[in-house]
Amino acid sequence: MKRTYVLIDGEFVERKKDSKGSSYYIVPDIQPYKSMIDGKVITSRSEHRRHLKANNCIEVGNDDPAKHIAKPKVDESRFERLKYEVNNRLTNAQADVIIRKLREQANFTNPHRRG
């Protein structure tokens, strides 16, 4: 078992662990890196946060990116009108063509769905 000493009032005293056995951990600053957004070198955590905010970006880590994408608000009256048109005026074949085009457009515009 390793012993640790601390200096108290000019005298070294053996440090006793607390009952939980926990200790503090100081997180070191990040290593400088080159931004993939504009090529700028980022040297600190605070600069990293400012850089993300200035470029309207978020850091997701291991999170699911889909939960960070803002979902568009649907106008209920427009939605009801579209539902009526699809159910009452379009054939299944016409609806399938529209749905296929919308899916292709969504896959093209959403960078997380490109495959």
C-alpha distances in whole Angstrom, upper triangle without the diagonal:
4,6,10,13,17,20,22,26,25,22,18,16,13,13,12,12,15,16,17,14,16,16,19,20,23,25,26,30,32,33,37,39,43,44,46,49,50,48,47,43,41,38,37,36,39,41,40,41,44,45,45,47,49,50,50,47,44,40,40,37,37,39,43,45,48,47,47,50,53,55,59,61,64,67,68,72,71,69,71,74,72,72,75,76,74,75,79,80,78,78,75,76,76,73,71,72,71,67,67,68,65,62,63,63,60,58,59,58,55,53,50,53,54,54
4,7,10,13,17,19,23,22,19,15,14,11,11,11,12,15,17,17,14,15,15,17,18,20,23,24,28,30,31,34,37,41,42,44,47,48,46,44,41,38,36,34,33,36,39,38,39,42,43,43,45,47,48,48,45,42,39,39,36,36,39,42,44,47,46,46,49,52,54,58,60,63,66,67,71,70,68,71,74,72,71,75,76,74,75,79,80,78,78,75,76,76,73,71,72,70,67,66,67,65,62,62,62,59,57,59,58,54,52,49,52,53,53
4,7,10,14,16,19,18,16,12,10,7,8,9,10,14,16,17,14,15,14,17,18,21,23,25,28,31,32,35,38,42,43,46,48,49,47,45,42,39,36,34,34,36,39,38,39,42,44,44,45,48,49,49,46,44,40,40,38,38,40,44,46,49,47,47,51,53,56,59,61,64,67,68,72,72,70,72,75,73,73,77,78,76,77,80,82,80,80,77,78,78,75,73,74,72,69,69,69,67,64,64,64,61,59,60,59,56,54,51,54,55,55
4,7,10,13,16,16,13,10,9,6,5,8,9,13,16,17,14,14,12,14,16,18,21,22,26,28,30,33,36,40,41,44,46,47,45,43,39,37,34,32,31,33,36,36,37,40,41,41,43,45,46,47,44,41,38,39,36,37,39,43,45,48,46,45,49,51,54,57,59,62,65,67,70,70,68,71,74,72,72,75,76,74,76,79,80,79,79,76,77,77,74,72,73,71,68,68,68,65,63,63,63,60,58,59,58,54,52,50,53,54,55
4,7,9,13,12,10,6,5,4,5,9,11,14,17,19,16,16,14,16,18,19,23,23,27,30,31,34,37,41,43,46,47,48,46,44,40,38,34,32,32,34,37,37,38,40,42,42,44,46,48,48,46,43,40,41,38,39,41,45,47,50,48,47,51,53,56,59,61,64,67,68,72,72,70,73,75,74,74,77,78,77,78,82,83,81,82,79,79,79,76,74,75,73,70,70,70,68,65,66,65,62,61,61,60,57,54,52,56,57,57
4,6,10,10,8,5,5,6,6,10,12,14,18,19,17,17,14,15,17,18,22,22,26,29,30,34,37,40,42,45,46,47,45,43,39,37,33,31,31,32,35,36,36,38,40,41,42,44,46,46,44,42,39,40,38,39,41,45,46,49,47,46,50,52,55,58,59,63,66,67,71,70,69,72,74,73,73,77,78,76,77,81,82,80,81,79,79,79,75,74,75,73,70,70,70,67,65,65,65,61,60,61,59,56,54,52,55,57,57
4,7,6,5,5,6,9,9,13,15,17,21,22,20,20,17,18,20,20,24,24,27,30,32,35,38,42,43,46,48,48,47,44,40,38,34,32,32,33,36,37,37,40,42,42,43,45,47,48,46,44,41,42,40,42,44,48,49,52,50,49,52,54,57,60,61,65,68,69,73,72,71,74,77,75,75,79,80,78,80,83,84,83,84,81,82,81,78,77,77,75,72,72,72,69,67,68,67,64,63,63,61,58,56,55,58,59,60
4,5,5,6,7,10,10,13,16,17,21,22,21,21,18,19,21,22,26,26,29,33,35,37,41,44,45,49,50,50,49,46,43,40,36,34,34,35,38,39,39,41,43,44,44,47,49,49,47,45,43,44,42,43,45,49,50,53,51,50,53,55,58,61,62,65,68,69,73,73,72,74,77,76,76,79,81,79,81,84,85,84,85,82,83,82,79,78,79,77,74,74,74,71,69,69,68,65,64,65,63,60,58,56,60,61,62
4,6,8,10,13,14,17,19,21,24,26,25,24,22,22,25,25,28,29,32,35,37,40,43,46,48,51,52,52,51,48,45,42,38,36,36,37,39,41,41,43,45,46,47,49,51,51,50,48,45,47,45,47,48,52,53,56,54,52,56,57,60,63,64,68,70,72,75,75,74,77,80,79,79,82,83,82,84,87,88,87,88,85,86,85,82,81,82,79,77,77,76,74,72,72,71,68,67,68,66,63,61,59,63,64,65
4,7,10,13,14,18,21,22,26,28,26,26,23,23,25,25,29,29,32,35,37,39,43,46,48,51,52,52,51,48,44,42,38,36,36,37,40,41,42,43,46,47,47,49,51,52,51,49,46,48,46,47,49,53,54,57,55,54,57,58,62,65,66,69,72,74,77,77,76,79,81,80,80,84,85,84,85,88,89,88,89,87,87,86,83,82,82,80,78,78,77,74,72,73,72,69,68,68,66,63,61,60,63,64,65
4,6,10,12,15,18,20,24,26,24,24,22,23,25,25,29,30,32,36,37,40,43,47,49,52,53,54,52,49,46,43,39,37,37,39,41,42,43,45,47,48,49,51,53,53,51,49,47,48,46,47,49,53,54,57,55,54,57,59,62,65,66,70,73,74,78,78,76,79,82,80,80,84,85,84,85,88,89,88,89,86,87,86,83,82,83,81,78,78,77,75,73,73,72,69,68,69,67,64,61,60,63,65,65
4,7,9,12,16,18,21,23,21,21,19,20,22,23,27,27,30,34,35,38,41,45,47,50,51,52,50,47,44,41,38,36,36,37,40,41,41,43,45,46,47,49,51,52,50,47,45,46,43,44,47,50,52,55,53,52,55,57,60,63,65,68,71,73,76,76,74,77,80,78,78,82,83,81,83,86,87,86,87,84,85,84,81,80,80,78,75,75,75,72,70,71,70,67,66,66,64,61,59,57,61,62,63
4,6,9,12,15,18,20,18,19,17,19,21,23,27,28,31,34,36,39,42,46,47,50,52,52,51,48,45,42,39,36,36,37,40,41,41,44,46,46,47,50,51,51,49,47,44,45,42,43,45,49,51,54,52,51,54,56,59,62,64,67,70,71,75,75,73,76,78,77,77,81,82,80,81,85,86,84,85,83,83,83,80,78,79,77,74,74,74,71,69,70,69,66,65,66,64,61,59,57,60,61,62
4,6,10,13,15,18,15,16,15,17,20,22,25,27,30,33,35,38,41,45,46,49,51,52,50,48,44,41,38,36,35,37,40,40,41,43,45,45,46,49,50,51,48,46,43,43,41,41,43,47,49,52,50,49,53,55,57,61,62,65,68,70,73,73,71,74,77,75,75,79,80,78,79,83,84,82,83,80,81,81,78,76,77,75,72,72,72,70,67,68,67,64,63,64,62,59,57,55,58,59,60
4,7,9,13,14,12,13,12,14,17,19,22,24,27,30,32,36,38,42,43,46,48,49,47,45,42,39,36,33,32,34,37,37,37,40,42,42,43,46,47,47,45,42,39,40,37,38,40,43,45,48,46,46,49,51,54,57,59,62,65,66,70,69,68,70,73,72,71,75,76,74,76,79,80,79,80,77,78,77,74,73,73,72,69,68,69,66,64,65,64,61,59,61,59,56,53,51,54,56,57
4,6,9,11,9,11,11,14,17,20,23,25,29,32,34,37,40,44,45,47,49,50,48,46,43,40,37,35,33,35,38,38,38,41,43,43,44,47,48,48,45,42,39,39,37,37,39,43,45,47,45,45,49,50,53,56,58,61,64,65,68,68,67,69,72,71,70,74,75,73,74,78,79,78,79,76,77,76,73,72,73,71,68,68,68,65,63,64,64,60,59,60,59,55,53,51,54,56,56
4,6,8,6,8,8,12,15,18,21,23,27,30,32,35,38,41,42,44,46,48,46,44,41,38,35,33,31,33,36,36,36,39,41,40,41,44,45,45,42,39,36,36,34,34,36,39,41,44,42,42,45,47,50,53,54,58,60,61,65,65,63,66,69,67,67,70,72,70,71,74,76,74,75,72,73,73,69,68,69,67,64,64,65,62,60,61,60,57,56,57,56,52,50,48,51,53,53
4,5,5,7,8,12,15,18,21,24,27,30,33,36,38,42,42,44,46,48,47,45,42,39,36,33,31,33,36,36,35,38,40,39,40,43,45,44,42,38,36,35,33,33,35,38,40,43,40,40,44,46,48,51,52,56,58,59,63,63,61,64,67,65,65,68,70,68,69,72,74,72,73,71,72,71,68,67,68,66,63,63,64,61,58,60,59,56,55,56,55,51,50,47,50,52,53
4,6,8,11,14,17,21,23,27,30,32,35,38,40,44,44,46,47,49,49,47,44,41,38,35,33,35,38,37,37,40,42,41,42,45,46,45,43,39,37,36,34,33,35,38,40,43,40,40,44,46,48,51,52,55,58,59,62,63,61,63,66,65,64,67,69,67,68,71,73,72,72,70,71,71,67,66,67,66,62,63,63,61,58,60,59,56,55,57,55,51,50,47,50,52,53
4,5,9,12,15,18,21,24,27,29,32,36,37,41,41,43,44,46,45,44,41,38,36,33,30,32,36,34,34,37,39,38,39,42,43,42,39,36,33,32,30,30,31,34,37,39,36,37,41,42,44,48,49,52,55,55,59,59,57,59,62,61,60,64,65,64,64,68,69,68,69,66,67,67,63,62,64,62,59,59,60,57,54,56,55,52,51,53,51,48,46,43,46,48,49
4,7,10,13,17,19,22,26,28,30,34,36,39,40,41,43,45,44,42,40,36,34,31,29,31,35,34,33,37,38,37,38,42,42,42,39,36,33,32,30,29,31,34,37,39,37,37,41,43,45,49,50,53,56,57,61,61,58,61,64,62,62,65,67,65,66,69,71,69,70,67,68,68,64,63,64,63,59,59,60,57,55,56,56,52,51,53,51,48,46,43,46,48,48
4,7,10,13,16,19,22,24,27,30,32,36,36,38,40,42,41,39,36,33,31,28,26,28,31,30,29,33,34,34,35,38,39,38,35,32,29,29,26,26,28,32,34,36,34,34,38,40,42,46,47,50,53,54,58,58,56,58,61,60,59,63,64,62,63,67,68,66,67,64,65,65,62,60,61,60,57,57,57,54,52,53,53,49,48,50,48,44,43,40,43,45,46
4,7,10,13,16,19,22,24,28,30,34,34,36,38,39,38,36,34,30,28,25,23,25,28,28,28,31,32,32,33,36,37,37,34,31,28,28,26,26,28,32,34,36,34,34,38,40,42,46,47,50,53,54,58,58,56,59,62,60,60,63,65,63,64,68,69,67,68,65,66,66,62,61,62,60,57,57,57,54,52,53,52,49,48,49,48,44,42,40,43,45,46
4,7,10,13,16,19,21,25,27,31,31,33,35,36,35,33,30,27,24,21,20,22,25,24,24,27,29,29,30,33,34,34,31,28,26,26,24,25,27,30,32,35,33,32,35,37,40,43,45,48,51,53,56,56,54,57,60,58,58,62,63,61,63,66,67,66,67,64,64,64,61,59,60,58,55,55,55,53,50,51,50,47,46,47,45,42,40,38,41,43,44
4,6,9,13,15,18,21,23,27,28,30,31,33,32,30,27,24,21,18,17,19,22,21,22,25,26,26,27,30,31,31,28,26,23,23,21,22,24,28,29,32,31,30,33,35,38,41,43,47,50,51,55,54,53,56,58,56,56,60,61,59,61,64,65,63,64,62,62,62,59,57,58,56,53,53,53,50,48,48,48,44,43,44,42,39,37,35,38,40,41
4,6,9,12,15,18,21,24,25,28,29,30,29,27,24,21,18,15,14,16,19,18,19,22,23,23,25,27,29,29,27,24,21,22,21,22,24,28,29,32,30,29,32,34,38,41,43,46,49,51,54,54,52,55,58,56,56,60,61,59,61,64,65,63,64,62,62,61,58,57,57,55,53,52,52,49,47,48,47,44,43,43,41,38,36,34,38,39,40
4,7,9,12,15,17,21,21,24,25,27,26,24,21,17,15,12,11,14,16,15,16,19,20,20,22,24,25,26,23,21,18,19,17,19,21,25,26,29,28,26,29,31,35,38,40,43,46,48,52,51,49,53,55,53,53,57,58,56,58,61,62,60,61,59,59,58,55,54,54,52,49,49,49,46,44,44,43,40,39,40,38,35,32,31,34,36,37
4,6,9,12,15,18,20,22,24,25,23,21,18,15,12,10,10,13,15,14,16,18,19,20,22,24,25,26,23,21,19,20,18,21,23,26,27,30,29,27,30,33,36,39,41,45,48,50,53,52,51,54,56,54,55,59,59,57,59,63,63,61,62,60,60,59,56,55,55,53,50,50,49,47,45,45,44,41,39,40,38,35,32,31,35,36,37
4,7,9,12,15,16,19,21,22,20,18,14,11,9,6,7,10,11,11,13,15,16,17,19,21,22,23,21,19,17,19,17,20,22,26,25,29,28,26,29,31,34,37,39,43,46,48,51,50,49,53,54,53,53,57,57,56,58,61,61,59,61,58,58,57,54,53,53,51,49,48,47,45,43,43,41,39,38,37,36,33,30,30,33,34,35
4,6,9,12,13,16,18,19,17,15,12,9,7,6,6,10,10,9,12,14,14,15,17,19,19,21,18,17,14,17,15,18,20,23,23,27,26,24,27,29,32,35,38,41,44,47,50,48,47,51,52,50,51,55,55,53,56,59,59,57,58,56,55,54,52,50,50,48,46,45,44,42,40,40,38,36,35,34,33,30,27,27,30,31,32
4,6,10,12,15,17,18,15,14,10,8,7,7,9,12,12,11,14,16,15,16,19,20,20,22,20,19,16,19,17,20,22,25,25,28,28,26,28,31,34,37,40,43,46,49,52,50,49,53,54,52,53,57,56,55,57,60,60,58,59,57,56,55,53,51,50,49,47,46,45,43,41,40,39,37,35,35,33,31,28,27,31,31,32
4,7,10,13,15,15,12,10,7,5,4,7,9,12,10,10,13,15,13,15,18,18,18,21,18,18,17,19,18,21,24,26,25,28,29,26,28,30,34,36,39,42,45,48,51,49,48,52,53,51,52,56,55,54,57,60,59,57,58,56,55,54,52,50,50,48,46,45,44,42,40,39,38,36,34,33,32,30,27,27,30,30,31
4,6,9,12,12,9,8,6,5,7,9,11,13,11,10,13,14,12,13,17,17,16,19,16,17,15,18,16,20,22,24,22,26,27,24,26,28,32,34,37,40,43,46,49,47,46,50,51,48,50,53,53,51,54,57,56,54,55,53,52,51,49,47,46,45,43,41,40,38,37,36,34,32,31,30,28,27,23,24,27,27,28
4,6,9,8,5,6,4,6,9,12,13,15,12,11,14,15,11,13,16,16,15,17,15,17,15,18,18,21,23,24,22,26,27,24,25,27,31,33,36,39,42,45,47,45,45,48,49,47,48,52,51,49,52,55,54,52,53,51,50,49,47,45,44,43,41,40,38,37,35,34,32,31,29,28,26,25,22,22,26,25,26
4,5,6,5,5,6,7,10,12,13,14,11,9,12,12,9,10,13,13,11,14,12,13,13,16,16,19,21,22,19,23,24,21,21,24,27,29,32,35,38,41,44,41,41,45,45,43,45,48,47,46,49,52,51,49,50,48,47,46,44,42,41,39,38,37,35,33,32,31,29,27,26,25,23,22,19,20,23,22,24
4,6,6,8,10,10,14,16,16,17,14,12,14,15,11,11,14,14,11,13,11,13,13,15,16,18,20,20,18,21,22,20,20,22,25,27,31,33,36,39,42,39,39,42,43,41,42,46,45,43,46,49,48,46,47,45,44,43,41,39,38,36,35,33,32,30,29,27,26,24,23,21,20,19,15,17,20,19,21
4,6,8,11,11,15,16,16,17,14,12,13,13,9,9,12,11,8,11,9,12,13,16,17,20,20,21,18,20,22,19,18,21,24,25,28,31,34,37,39,37,37,40,41,39,40,44,43,42,45,47,46,44,46,44,43,41,39,38,37,35,34,32,31,29,28,26,24,23,22,20,18,18,15,17,20,19,22
4,6,9,11,14,16,17,17,14,13,15,14,10,11,14,11,9,13,12,15,16,19,20,23,24,25,21,24,25,22,22,24,27,28,31,34,37,40,42,40,39,43,44,41,43,47,46,45,48,50,49,47,48,47,46,44,42,41,40,38,37,35,33,32,31,29,27,26,25,23,21,21,18,20,23,23,25
4,6,9,13,15,17,17,14,13,16,15,11,13,16,14,12,16,15,17,17,20,20,24,25,26,23,26,27,24,24,27,30,31,34,37,40,43,45,43,43,47,47,45,46,50,49,48,51,53,52,50,51,50,48,47,45,44,42,40,39,38,36,35,33,32,30,29,28,26,24,23,20,22,25,24,26
4,6,10,12,14,14,11,11,14,12,9,12,14,13,12,16,15,17,17,20,21,24,25,27,24,27,28,25,25,27,31,32,35,38,41,44,46,44,44,48,48,46,48,51,50,49,52,55,54,52,54,52,51,49,47,46,45,43,42,40,38,37,36,34,32,31,30,28,26,26,23,24,28,27,29
4,6,10,12,13,10,10,13,13,10,13,16,15,14,18,16,18,17,20,20,24,25,27,25,28,29,26,27,29,32,34,37,40,43,46,49,47,46,50,51,49,50,54,53,52,55,57,57,55,56,54,53,52,50,48,47,45,44,43,41,39,38,37,35,33,32,31,29,28,25,26,29,29,30
4,6,8,9,6,6,10,10,8,11,13,13,13,16,15,15,15,18,18,21,23,25,23,26,27,24,25,27,31,33,35,39,42,44,47,45,45,49,50,48,49,53,52,51,54,57,56,54,56,54,53,51,49,48,47,45,43,42,41,39,38,37,35,33,32,31,29,27,24,25,29,29,30
4,7,9,7,8,11,12,11,13,16,16,17,19,18,18,16,20,19,23,24,27,25,29,29,26,28,30,33,35,38,42,44,47,50,48,48,51,53,51,52,56,55,54,57,60,59,57,59,57,56,55,52,51,50,48,47,46,44,42,41,40,38,36,35,34,32,30,28,28,32,32,33
4,5,5,6,9,10,10,12,14,15,16,18,17,16,15,18,18,21,23,26,24,28,27,24,26,28,32,34,37,40,43,46,49,47,47,50,52,50,51,55,54,53,56,59,59,57,58,56,56,55,52,51,50,48,46,46,44,42,41,40,38,36,35,35,32,30,28,28,32,32,34
4,5,5,6,9,10,11,12,14,15,16,15,14,12,15,15,18,20,23,22,25,24,21,24,25,29,31,34,37,40,43,46,45,44,47,49,47,48,52,52,51,53,56,56,55,56,54,54,52,50,49,48,46,44,44,43,40,39,38,37,34,33,33,31,28,26,26,30,30,32
4,5,5,6,9,10,11,12,14,15,15,14,13,17,17,21,21,24,23,26,25,21,24,25,29,31,33,37,39,42,45,44,43,47,48,47,48,51,52,51,53,56,56,55,56,54,54,53,50,49,49,46,44,44,43,40,39,39,37,35,34,34,31,29,27,27,31,32,34
4,5,5,6,9,10,10,12,14,13,14,14,17,18,22,22,25,23,26,25,22,24,25,29,31,33,37,39,42,45,43,43,47,48,46,48,51,51,50,53,56,55,54,55,54,53,52,49,48,48,45,44,43,42,39,38,38,36,33,33,32,30,28,26,26,30,30,33
4,6,5,6,9,10,11,12,11,11,10,14,14,18,19,21,19,22,22,19,21,22,26,28,31,34,37,40,43,41,41,44,46,44,45,49,48,47,50,53,53,51,52,51,50,49,46,45,45,42,40,40,39,36,35,35,33,30,30,29,27,25,22,23,26,27,29
4,5,5,6,9,10,11,9,9,9,13,14,18,18,20,18,21,20,17,19,20,24,26,28,32,34,37,40,39,38,42,43,42,43,46,46,46,48,51,51,49,51,49,49,48,45,44,44,41,39,39,38,35,34,34,32,29,29,29,26,24,22,22,26,27,30
4,6,5,6,9,10,10,11,12,16,17,21,21,23,20,23,22,19,20,21,25,26,28,32,34,37,40,39,39,42,43,42,43,47,47,46,49,51,51,50,52,50,50,48,46,45,44,42,40,40,38,36,35,35,32,30,30,29,26,25,23,24,28,29,31
4,5,5,6,9,8,10,11,15,16,20,20,22,19,22,22,18,19,20,24,26,28,32,34,37,40,38,38,42,43,41,43,46,46,45,48,50,50,48,50,48,48,46,44,43,42,40,38,38,36,34,33,32,30,28,28,27,24,23,21,22,25,26,28
4,6,5,6,5,6,8,11,13,17,17,18,16,18,18,14,15,17,21,22,25,28,31,34,37,35,35,38,40,38,39,43,43,42,44,47,47,45,47,45,45,43,41,40,39,37,35,35,33,31,30,29,27,25,25,24,21,19,18,18,22,23,26
4,5,5,6,7,10,13,16,19,18,20,17,19,18,14,15,16,20,21,23,27,29,32,35,34,33,37,38,37,38,42,42,41,44,46,46,45,47,45,45,43,41,40,40,37,35,35,34,31,30,30,28,25,26,25,22,20,19,20,24,25,28
4,6,8,10,13,16,19,22,21,22,19,21,21,17,18,18,22,22,25,28,30,34,36,34,35,38,39,38,40,43,42,42,45,47,47,45,47,46,46,44,41,41,40,37,36,36,34,31,31,31,28,26,27,25,22,21,20,22,25,26,29
4,6,9,12,15,17,21,20,20,17,19,19,16,15,16,20,21,23,27,29,32,35,33,33,37,37,36,37,41,40,39,42,45,44,43,45,43,43,41,39,38,37,34,33,33,31,28,28,27,25,23,23,22,19,18,17,18,22,22,25
4,7,10,13,16,19,18,18,15,16,16,12,12,13,16,17,20,23,26,29,31,30,30,33,34,33,34,38,37,37,39,42,42,40,42,41,40,38,36,36,35,32,31,31,29,26,26,26,23,21,21,21,17,16,15,17,20,21,24
4,7,10,12,15,14,15,12,14,14,10,11,13,16,18,21,24,27,30,33,31,30,34,35,33,35,38,38,37,39,42,42,40,42,40,40,38,36,35,34,32,30,30,29,26,25,25,23,20,20,20,17,15,14,14,18,19,22
4,6,9,12,11,12,10,12,12,8,10,12,16,18,21,24,27,30,33,31,30,34,35,34,35,38,38,37,39,42,43,41,42,40,40,39,36,35,35,33,31,30,29,27,25,26,24,21,21,21,18,16,14,14,18,19,22
4,6,9,9,11,9,13,12,10,12,15,18,21,24,27,30,32,36,34,33,36,38,36,37,40,41,39,41,45,45,43,44,42,42,41,38,37,37,35,32,32,31,28,27,27,26,23,22,22,20,17,15,14,18,20,22
4,6,5,7,7,10,10,8,11,14,17,20,23,26,29,31,34,33,31,35,37,35,35,39,39,37,39,43,43,41,42,40,40,39,36,35,35,33,30,30,30,27,25,25,24,21,20,21,19,16,14,13,16,18,20
4,6,9,9,12,12,11,14,17,20,24,26,29,33,35,38,36,35,38,40,38,38,42,42,40,42,45,46,44,44,42,42,41,38,37,37,35,32,32,32,29,27,27,27,24,22,23,22,18,16,14,17,19,20
4,7,9,12,12,12,15,18,20,24,26,29,33,34,38,36,34,37,39,37,37,41,41,39,40,44,45,42,43,40,40,40,37,35,36,34,31,31,31,29,26,27,27,23,22,23,22,19,17,14,17,19,19
4,6,9,8,9,12,15,17,20,23,26,29,31,34,33,31,34,36,34,34,37,38,36,37,41,42,40,40,38,38,38,34,33,34,32,29,29,29,26,24,25,25,21,20,22,21,17,16,13,15,18,19
4,5,6,8,10,13,14,18,21,23,27,28,31,30,28,31,33,30,30,34,34,32,34,37,38,36,37,34,34,34,31,29,30,28,25,25,26,23,20,22,21,18,17,19,18,14,13,10,12,15,17
4,5,5,7,10,12,16,19,21,25,27,30,28,26,29,31,29,29,33,33,31,33,36,37,35,36,33,33,33,30,28,29,27,24,24,24,21,19,20,19,15,15,16,15,11,10,8,10,13,15
4,5,5,9,9,13,16,18,22,23,26,25,23,26,28,25,25,29,29,27,29,33,33,31,32,30,30,29,26,25,26,24,21,21,21,18,16,17,17,13,13,15,14,10,11,8,10,13,15
4,6,8,9,13,15,18,21,23,26,25,23,26,28,26,26,30,30,29,30,34,35,33,34,32,33,32,28,28,28,26,23,24,24,21,19,21,20,16,16,19,17,13,14,12,13,17,19
4,6,9,12,15,18,21,23,27,25,24,27,29,27,28,31,32,30,32,36,36,34,36,34,34,33,30,29,30,27,24,25,25,21,20,21,20,16,17,18,16,13,13,11,14,17,20
4,6,9,12,15,19,21,24,22,21,24,26,24,25,28,29,27,29,33,33,31,33,31,31,30,27,26,26,24,21,22,21,18,17,18,16,13,14,15,12,10,11,10,12,15,18
4,6,9,12,15,18,21,20,18,22,24,22,23,26,27,26,28,31,31,30,32,30,31,29,26,26,26,23,21,23,22,18,18,19,17,14,16,17,14,12,14,13,15,18,21
4,6,9,13,15,18,16,15,18,20,18,19,23,23,22,24,27,28,27,29,27,28,26,23,23,24,21,18,20,19,16,16,18,16,13,15,17,14,12,15,14,15,18,21
4,6,10,12,15,13,12,16,17,16,17,21,21,20,23,25,26,25,27,26,27,25,22,22,23,19,18,20,18,15,16,18,15,13,16,17,14,13,16,17,17,20,23
4,7,9,12,11,11,14,16,15,16,19,20,20,22,24,25,25,27,26,28,25,22,24,24,20,19,22,21,17,18,21,18,16,19,20,17,17,20,20,20,23,26
4,6,9,8,7,10,12,11,12,15,16,17,18,21,21,21,24,23,25,23,19,21,22,18,17,20,19,16,17,20,18,16,19,21,18,18,22,22,21,24,27
4,6,5,6,9,10,11,12,14,15,16,18,20,21,21,24,24,26,23,20,23,23,19,19,22,21,18,20,23,20,19,22,24,21,21,25,25,25,28,30
4,5,5,6,9,10,10,12,14,15,16,18,19,20,23,23,25,23,20,22,23,20,19,23,22,19,21,24,22,21,24,26,24,24,27,27,27,29,32
4,5,5,6,9,10,11,12,14,15,16,17,19,22,23,25,22,20,23,23,20,20,23,23,20,22,25,23,22,26,27,25,26,30,30,29,31,34
4,5,5,6,9,10,11,12,14,15,16,17,20,21,22,19,17,20,20,16,17,20,19,17,19,22,20,19,23,24,22,23,27,27,26,29,31
4,5,5,6,9,10,11,12,14,15,15,18,18,20,18,15,18,19,15,15,18,18,15,17,20,19,18,21,23,21,22,26,26,24,27,29
4,5,5,6,9,10,10,12,13,15,18,18,21,18,16,19,20,17,17,20,20,18,20,23,22,21,25,26,25,25,29,29,28,30,32
4,5,5,6,9,10,10,11,13,16,17,19,17,14,18,19,15,16,20,19,17,20,23,21,21,25,26,25,26,30,30,28,31,33
4,5,5,6,9,10,10,11,14,14,16,13,11,14,15,12,12,16,16,14,16,19,18,18,21,23,22,23,27,27,25,27,29
4,5,5,6,8,10,10,13,13,16,14,11,14,16,13,13,16,17,15,17,20,20,19,22,24,24,24,28,28,26,28,30
4,6,5,6,8,9,12,14,16,14,12,16,17,15,15,19,19,18,20,23,23,23,26,27,27,28,31,31,29,31,33
4,6,5,5,7,10,12,14,11,10,13,14,12,13,17,17,16,19,21,21,21,24,26,25,27,30,31,28,30,32
4,6,6,5,8,9,11,9,7,10,12,10,10,14,15,14,16,19,19,19,22,24,24,25,28,28,26,28,29
4,6,7,8,9,12,11,9,12,14,13,13,17,18,17,19,22,22,22,25,27,27,28,31,31,28,30,32
4,6,8,10,13,12,11,14,16,15,16,19,20,20,22,24,25,25,28,29,30,31,34,34,32,33,35
4,7,10,12,10,10,13,14,13,15,18,18,18,21,23,23,24,27,28,28,30,33,34,31,32,34
4,6,8,6,6,10,11,10,12,14,15,16,18,20,20,22,24,25,26,27,31,31,28,29,31
4,5,5,6,9,10,11,12,14,16,17,18,20,21,23,24,26,27,29,32,32,29,30,30
4,5,5,6,9,10,10,12,14,15,16,18,20,21,22,24,26,27,30,29,26,27,28
4,5,5,6,9,10,11,13,14,15,17,19,20,21,23,25,26,29,29,25,26,26
4,5,5,6,9,10,11,13,14,16,17,19,20,21,23,24,28,28,25,25,26
4,5,5,6,9,10,11,12,14,15,16,18,20,21,22,26,26,23,24,25
4,5,5,6,9,10,10,12,14,15,16,18,20,21,24,24,20,21,22
4,6,5,6,9,10,11,12,14,15,17,18,20,23,23,20,20,21
4,5,5,6,9,10,11,12,14,15,17,18,21,22,19,20,21
4,5,5,6,9,10,10,12,14,15,16,19,20,16,18,19
4,5,5,6,9,10,11,12,14,15,18,18,15,15,16
4,5,5,6,9,10,11,12,14,17,18,15,15,17
4,5,5,6,9,10,11,12,15,16,13,14,16
4,5,5,6,9,10,10,13,14,10,12,13
4,5,5,6,9,10,12,13,10,10,12
4,5,5,6,9,11,13,11,11,13
4,5,5,6,9,10,8,9,12
4,6,5,8,8,5,6,8
4,6,7,9,8,6,9
4,6,9,8,8,12
4,5,6,7,11
4,6,6,9
4,6,8
4,6
4
